[in-house]
Amino acid sequence: MSEKKRLRIALLAGGKSGEREVSLNGAKGVEKALDPEKFEIKKYDPATDLTALVAEAGGIDFAFILLHGRFGEDGTVQGLLDLLEIPYQGSGVLGSALAMDKHLAKELYRLRGLPVAAWEMVNDKSGASASEIVGRLGLPLVVKPVCQGSSLGMTIAHTETDLAVGIQKAFAHDAKVMVEQFIAGREITAGVLGNADPVALPLIEIIPGDGYSFFDYNAKYKPGASKEICPAPIDSDLAAKAQQYGVEAHKALQLRGYSRTDMIMTDDGKFYLLETNTIPGMTATSLFPQAAAVHGLDFPSLLEKLIELGMQKE
């Protein structure tokens, strides 16, 4: 009997975004978890290896994208892989680009009837002053670059001065900045898995540790900085509503494979959607794999499921 052929996988990690190190760390876990008897893995760093990826495309069966932020999660790499006719896990060009742009994503949430906090956009030509924005939206406010992940460049403004400083900080990361009303409450994240008929995974509640006013970059990635509880300890009816919101956000943004939507739950049980991640963190202890494990998929099984979903035709 001939030996079954292994699937040749290009593991794409690194890249040029501010989340490069997160990407590289995640790739180590993915490479370790994939069964070497089923998969033959070769790593490519888009910061240096795109020419090699194109040249070797004919020998690649599947690409596992472990890139976060720009030039990886925004549809650019997905478009290249489409041109090379290499299937990959997760969303395509359109869904990736829509979810990456927080402004467009919130517009689509709102069109689908999903709850969002009031916001407005600022660019360096808008001329809107901090006092004018505060007059319209009030305080406190959340300031964030429109197309960044991992809370890079994000601040919370409690005064007009904070807002002016926060906007300039965000401009260091993006030419477009979102200012939105701060919603006090518990941070909940809803994972979704599937293509045509996606299912919601158990919710996770994220509790930033002492010294962190929100789930920022350090709170996300510094060991022990935050507490994550899965399933989230909330009423079953509220949990079902948050899970449905996650599924609806996934559909509204035209996503495939998997996604993770972050939201705030207020004390009176209302939810406000923040954003949707199309390539969630992918170490064994990251949020999405934690939820998948409670759902019944251990880390290697989750990775194989994502590959299976990616190989499916539209």
N, C-alpha and C positions, 0 to 999 in steps of 0.2 A: 504494500500500500504506500502510495506516495505521501510525503509529508505535506500537510496543509500549508498553503502559502500564507505568510504573515502579511498583514495590512501595513503598507509603507506610509508612515505618518510624518509629516513635516510639523514640528513643534515650533510655533512662532512666538518668540518671547524677547523682551528687551525693549527695542524701539527707542523713540526720541522724546516721549512725553515725560512729564514730571513724575509719572508712576513707573518708571523704568525698573527700579529696584524691586518694587512689589511684583512686577511681571516676572522678573528673573527668579525670585524666590518661589513664586507659584509654579513655575515651570519645573523646578527641581522635584516638587511633590508629585506633579502629574507624571513626569518621566518615571519616577520610582513606583507609582501606583499601577501603571499600565503593564499588563502581563506580557513579558518578553516573548512568550511562546505564541502570542497572537499578533503582536505589534512590533514592527521594526521602526525605531524612532531616530530621526535626525533633526537636530536643532538648527534653527535659522534665526538670526537677530536682524530684523528689518533695518536697523541702523547701519548695518555693514554688509548684509548677505542677500539683498534683493536680487542682485545680478545672478548669484548662484541659484537662488530659488527659481528664477525664470528659466535658467539654463537646464535645470534638473527637473523641471515640471513633469516631463514625460514619465519619470520614474517615481512619482508621488501619487498615492491613492487617496490621501485625505490630509487636510491641514487642520491642526488643532491650534486655534488662535488664543493665545494667552497674553494679549496686549490690552492695556487700559488707557483710556484717554485718546488724545489725538493720534492720528496715523495708526490706528489699530482698532479702536472701538467706534469710529465715526463713519465707517463705510468705505474708507479708502483702500485698506487691505482686502476687504471683501470684494471690491470691484476688481482688483488685480487678480484675485483667485478665480473670480468668474471668468475673466478673460483667458486665464490659463486652464480653465475647465477642471479645476481642483475643488471638490466638495469640501465643506468646512462646517464646524458646529456653530449653532446660533443663528442670529439674524443676518439678513442680506443687506445690500447697500442702502435701500430706502429706510428700513426699520432702524438700522444702526445710526444713520444720519439724523433721523427724527428724534430718537431717544437721546442722542448726544447733545442736541440743542435744547436746553432746559426751557427756553421760551416757547419754541414750537411744540414741545411735548406738553406743556401746560395748556396751550391753546387747544390741542387735540383732546386732552383730558376733559377740558371744559365743554367742548363740543359733544362729547359722549356723556355729559352729565355727571362727571366725576368731580368731587369737591376739591378745590384748591384755594390757597390764600391769595388775596389781592396782591398784584405786583405791577411794576412798570420797568421798562428798559431804559438804560442809560448808555449813550456812547459819547465819545469825546467831542462830538459835534452837537450834541443835544442841547447843551447850554442850561439844563435843569440844575438849579441850585439845591443844596442839601435842605435848606429851609422850605423850598417849594415842595420837595418830595415828602418831607415830614408833614407838611400841611395837608397833603393828599392821603398819605398812608398811615400817619401817626408813628409812634415809637413803642417798643423797639422794632428794628428792622434787620432782616438778614440780607447781606450783600454777598454776591457770588459771581464769579465768571460764568458766562453762559455755557461754554463748552470745555469744562474741566471736570475731572473726577477726583475721588478721594478727598473732597472738601478743600482742595488746593485753592488758596486765595480767598477763602470764605471767612467772613467776620460777622459778628453781631453788633449792631450799632444801638447804643442806648441814648446817644445825644446827637445833635446835628454835627458836632465836630467828629464824633466817631464815624458818622456816615460819610463825611467828606474824605476822611482818611481811608476808610474801608473801600470806597469806590476807587481811589487811586491805587490801593493795593491790588484790587481785582483787575484793574487795567494792566498790571504787570503780567497777567496771565492770559488776557483776552481783550479784544477790541470792543466786545459787547459785555455789558454788566447787567445783571438782574438785581433789582431791589424788591424784596417782598416782605409782607407783614410777618412778623415773628409770631408763631403759634405756640403757646406754652402747652406742654403735655408730654406724653410718653412716646418714645420713638419705637415704631413697629416696622418690621420689614417682611414683605410677603414674596416668597419665591414661587415661580411658576415654571412648570415643566411640560413640554409637548409642542406639537406643531398645529395641526388643524383643530385638535380638541384638547387644549392645554388644561392641566390640573394644577390646583394650588397646593403648595406644600405647607406643613405646619408653620405658623408664624413664629418670629423671633422678636423678643423685646430687647432693646439695646439700652444699657444704663451706663453712660459715661462715668468714669471714676472721679474721685475728688480732684479738683483742680482743672477739670474740663467742663466748660460751659455748654459744649455740644460735642457731637461725635466727629471731631476734626481728624486731621491726618494722623497725629500722634495717638489720639484716643483709639483710632482704628487699628494701628499697627504696632504700637508699643505693647509688649506682652504684659498682661495684667492690668492695662489701663482702663479697660471697660469690662462690664459684666454682660453676658449674653445669655438669655433664658429661652429655651425652646422645649416644648411649645410655650408661647407667651402666656402668662397667667392672667388671661382676661376672659370675660363672660363668653360662652359658646356662641351666642347670637352675634355679639360684636366681632368675634373671631371670624365667623362665617362671612360677615359683611366685609371685613378687611381682606379676606381671601378673594372674595368676588371682585373687589376693587382691583386687586393685583391682576386677576385674569382679564378684567375689562381694560386695564392699562396696557397689558400685553397685546390685546387685540387692537386697541385704538392706535397703537404705534406700529402695527403691521409686523410684529415680531415672530420669530420662529425659535424652536429649540428650548430656550430657557430665558428667564429674566428675573430680576429682583426689584420690586418697587418699594421705596421707602416712604413712610407716611408718619404723621403725628396723630395720636389719639388724645383728645382733650378730656378733661375730667368729667364732662357731661356726655362722653361716649361718641363724639363726632370725630370723623377722620378727615385729614387734609393731605392729599398726595403731594410729595416733594419732587421725586424724580424716579426714573426707571433705569436700571443698569442692564446692559445687554451682554456684558462679559463680566459677571460678578467674580470676586476673588475666588481663587480655586486652589487653596491649600486645604488639607484635610480638616482644618479647624476654622476655615472661613465660614461666613454666614450661610451661603447657599448649601455647601456640603453638610453643614450641621443640620439644616432643615431636611435635606434629602435623607440623612441618616435616620432621623426620627420617622420619616415617611417609610423607611424600610430599604433604602439604597445606601450601602456603604460606599466609600469613596471610589474604589475601583469600579464598582457596578454603576455608579453615577457617570463616571467618565465614559464607560462603554455605552451607556444609554444616550449620552450626548453625541457620541460618534454615530450610533445607529440612527438617531433623529436627523443628523446632518447628512447622512447618506440617502435619506428618503428624498424622492423627487417631489417637486412642488405639487 
